[in-house]
Amino acid sequence: MTDNEKRIRRMRKSYNDTRKLIREAMEKCSSGTNTHLQHVKALAELDAKERAEEIALGLAPQDLGRATKTEYHFVAHCHVLPANREEAEALVAAQTRKDVAKLHYSDADEAIRKQLEEKFK
C-alpha cells in the first residue's frame, strides 16, 4: 500500500469516526432544539471539509458537472398493427395459443368441467 493510499484511508477513517460520534450525540438531543441544529450544521461542515480535501488530493473532480457528459438514450415501444384481416386473425390466434399455454388444467379439472357443462345444459 502506497503512502497516498494510507493517507486516504486514514482521512476517510477519521471523517467516518467523527461522523459516527456526531450522530451518536445527535441521538441524545431532542429534535428541533438548538443543540440538535448545531449537530446538523457540524455534519454539513464535516461533509464539506471532506469533499474539499478529496478535491485537493485529486480524488474527486472540482466541478463534477464539467467532468461528466450528459447523454440521452431514447427507446420507443411500438405495437404492431395488422395490415389486413388475415394478419389480424393470425395475431389473435397466436395470442390465444400463448394464453392457453399458460393455463394449467389437470385431468380432474377437465372431468369436473364436463360434468358441470352437462348438468347445466
Stockholm file with secondary structure:
# STOCKHOLM 1.0

chainA/1-121         MTDNEKRIRRMRKSYNDTRKLIREAMEKCSSGTNTHLQHVKALAELDAKERAEEIALGLAPQDLGRATKTEYHFVAHCHVLPANREEAEALVAAQTRKDVAKLHYSDADEAIRKQLEEKFK
#=GR chainA/1-121 SS CCHHHHHHHHHHHHHHHHHHHHHHHHHHSCTTSHHHHHHHHHHHHHHHHHHHHHHHHTSSCSCHHHHSCCCCCCCCCCCCCCSSHHHHHHHHHHHHHHHHHHCCCCHHHHHHHHHHHHHTC
#=GC SS_cons         CCHHHHHHHHHHHHHHHHHHHHHHHHHHSCTTSHHHHHHHHHHHHHHHHHHHHHHHHTSSCSCHHHHSCCCCCCCCCCCCCCSSHHHHHHHHHHHHHHHHHHCCCCHHHHHHHHHHHHHTC
//
